[in-house]
Amino acid sequence: MAKLEIEIAELIREYQVKTGKLLTIGAVESATGGRIADMLTNVPGSSDYYKGGVVAYSNEVKINVLGVRKETIENYGAVSEQTAIEMAQGGRKVLDVDLCISDTGIAGPSGGSQGKPVGLFYLGLATEQESLSQKHIFPGNREENKQSAAEVALNMLKQYLLRYTKKQMNPPKPLWDSKTGKQYASRNKCGVAVASEFGLTPENTHPWSRVWYRVLKLAPPGRFIDKSTGKPIDKKTGLPK
């Protein structure tokens, strides 16, 4: 199995080939002490997309360099979801990158408490559109916890890239409803708009995010037209005929 940093590089390269845009990434680290950056830069050519990192080990650096609010650390602690997110958000701006990953945690063997045990890590990821976080508790010693946190952070970045690149390379397919003459920017939006006509509601349709497929099965042939081809959408395949 390919290493995470190699898979990340491949996703970024594939996205660049298909869209012409090179996604850039950065890392701001606390408890991992630069380990995420080290792993990312083990890939030849990583300087094309990895722009840099910050090891914000102290609260002062988190606040003064990354822009984490002092109130956030006072209210939630340096090891918290809120701090991890603000670190990633600030790092994205400081490093001027598309995506920024962050971590803050208690590597051990000391520093833990009843509410925040040794091995607790919060990871953050920020883009222009959204910010995400993850909580993990690792059971190892200091070295093992730092390595585990770095690997999980890279996996978080990889999984986000998988979702993001798939969405960007497969944009919503617009269509129009031949019965009403209305046009919809995507099939999901159409499904939600006409669901009640077929007796479909969030209460009786699970998952609601796939209501379009239920609508398509219930609708008469030729009801929905693919806007790009002008052809009716086939009830069996979901594709233009």
N, C-alpha and C positions, 0 to 999 in steps of 0.2 A: 504494500500500500504506500502511495506517495506521501511524503511528509506534508503537513498542513501548509507550511510556507510555500511549498512548490505548487500545491493545489490552488492557493490564493493567487500566485503569480500566473498560473494558467488561466484562471477565471478572468483576471484583469486583461491579459493578452487577447483572449477570445473576444471579450467585450470590445476592445479597441479595434480588432479586425472587422467586426460586424457593424460597429457604429461610428468608427473614426475618432472616438473620444477615449483618452487615457485617464482612467480613474486614479487619483492620487490618495495615498494613505499616510497616516502618522500615528505615533503611539505616545501616550503620556502615562508614565508608570510611577507607582509608589513602591509597594512591597516587593514587586518583582525586580526592581532595581536595574532595569534596562534589558532584561532577558527577552522580552517580546521583540524589542528592536534588534537584538542580536540574532534571533531566529529568522526574522523577516529578511535581514540583510545577508543571510547565508546563501541566498539564491543569486546566482550570477545575473547581472542586469537589473537587480532590484532598485538601483538608483533611479531608474526611469520613473518608477511609481511611488517608491517610499521616500518621502521628503525629509523626514527627520523625526526626532523624538525629544521628550523632556523627562528626566527622572526627578519628579517632584516628591522627594522623600519627606521633606518637612512641611508642616502646615504653612510656614511663611512662603515657601515656593509655590505651594498650591494656590495661595491667595494672591501673591504679588506677581507671579509669572503667568499662571493659568487663569486667574480671575475668579477662582472659587470664592464665594462670599464668606466673609468671616462669620456671619450669622448662621450659615449652613453648617459649618464645622462646630460652632458652639451649640447649636440645637440638635444636631443629628450625629455629630462625631466625624472624625476624619475617615473612619471605616463605616461607610453608609452608602446606600443607594443614591442619595441626593448628591453626596460628594463625588461619587464615581461619574455621575451624569454631568455635573458641572465641570469636572476635569476634562471629560471628552469634548464638551461643548467649547470650553476655553482653548483646548489644544487644537481643535479644528481651525479656530480663528488665528491663533498664534502661528501655527505651521502652514496655514493657508492650503488646506487639503480638502478633498471631497469627503473622506471618512476618517474618523479618529477613534482609536480604541484606548481604553483606560483601565487601570486597576488600582484598587486600594484594599489593603487587607492586613491580617495579623499572621505573619509567617511562623512565629514561635521562636523558641520554646516559651518565652514569657510574653506578657502583654495582653493575655486573654482575661475575660471576666465571665460572669454567669450569663449575661445577655449577649456577649460577643466573645465566643471561645476562640482559642488558637485554631488556625486553619480557616477562619472566616474570611472570605474575599467577596468584594463587589466589583463587577466589571461594568464598564460603560461603553457605549458606542454612539457616536453622534454624526449625523449628516446634516445637510442644509434643511432637509424636510422633517427629520424626526430624531429622537433620542431614545435609546433602549438601555436596559440594565439587566444583569443577572446576579443572583446570589449563589455562592457555593461555599461549602464547608469541606475542607480536605483533611484527611486523617493522618497525614505523614509528619515527618520531622521538618525542620526549617527548609532544608534544601528541596525536599520532595514537594512541599507545599508551594514553594516558589515556582518550581518546574511545572507542577500541575496547573497552577493559575495561568502561567504563560501559555500552556498548550490549550487550555479551555478558552482563553481569550482569542487565540488564533482560530479556534473552531467557531467561536461566535462570529468573528469577522468573515470566515469562509461561508457560514450559513447565510449571513446577511447578503453577501455577494451573490450567492446562488439565487436567492429570491429576487434581488434587485436587478441583476443582469437578465434573468428570465423575463421579468416584467417589462424591462425596457426594450428587449429584443423581440418581445411578442406583445405589441400594444393592443388595447381593446379594439375589437372589430365592430365598426358601426353597422347598423341595419335599420330597416324601416318596416313598419307594420302596415301591410297592404289593406287591412280592414279599416284602420283609423287614419292612415296617411301620416302618422307621426314618425319622426326619426329619433333614433336613440344612439348615444355615443358608444354604448357597449351592450353586449347581450345581457349582462347581469342587470343593468339599469332597465332594460326592456322587461326582463323577467319580473323584477320588483314592481314595475308600473302596471303590468297587466295581470299580476298574480290573482287578485281578488276575482277577476272575471272567471277564473277556473276553480274558484273555491279554495285557493291556496292562501294560507296565513302563516306567520312565524310559529304559531302554536301547533299547526298540523304538518308543517314541512321542515324536515331536518336533514342536513343543515340548510338554513335559510339562504346562505351564500350560493347554494346551487339550485335555487328556485327556477332559474332559466331552463334547466334541463327538464324539470317537471312540466313547465309551461310548454316546451317544445313538443313533448310527448302527447299532451292533451289537445294542442291546437290543431286545426285542420291543415292538411297539406297546402303548401304555398302561402301560408299566412305571413311568414316573415321572410324578408328579402335581404340578402347580403348586399350592402351598399356598394362595396368595391367591385363586385362582379355583376350585379343586377340579377343574380340567379336566386331562386328560392332555396331556403335552407332545408336540407334533407332531414326528416324526422329521426331516421335511424342513425346516421353518422354525425349530425350536427354541423355538416359542412355544406357549402353551396353545391347544388347538383351539377 
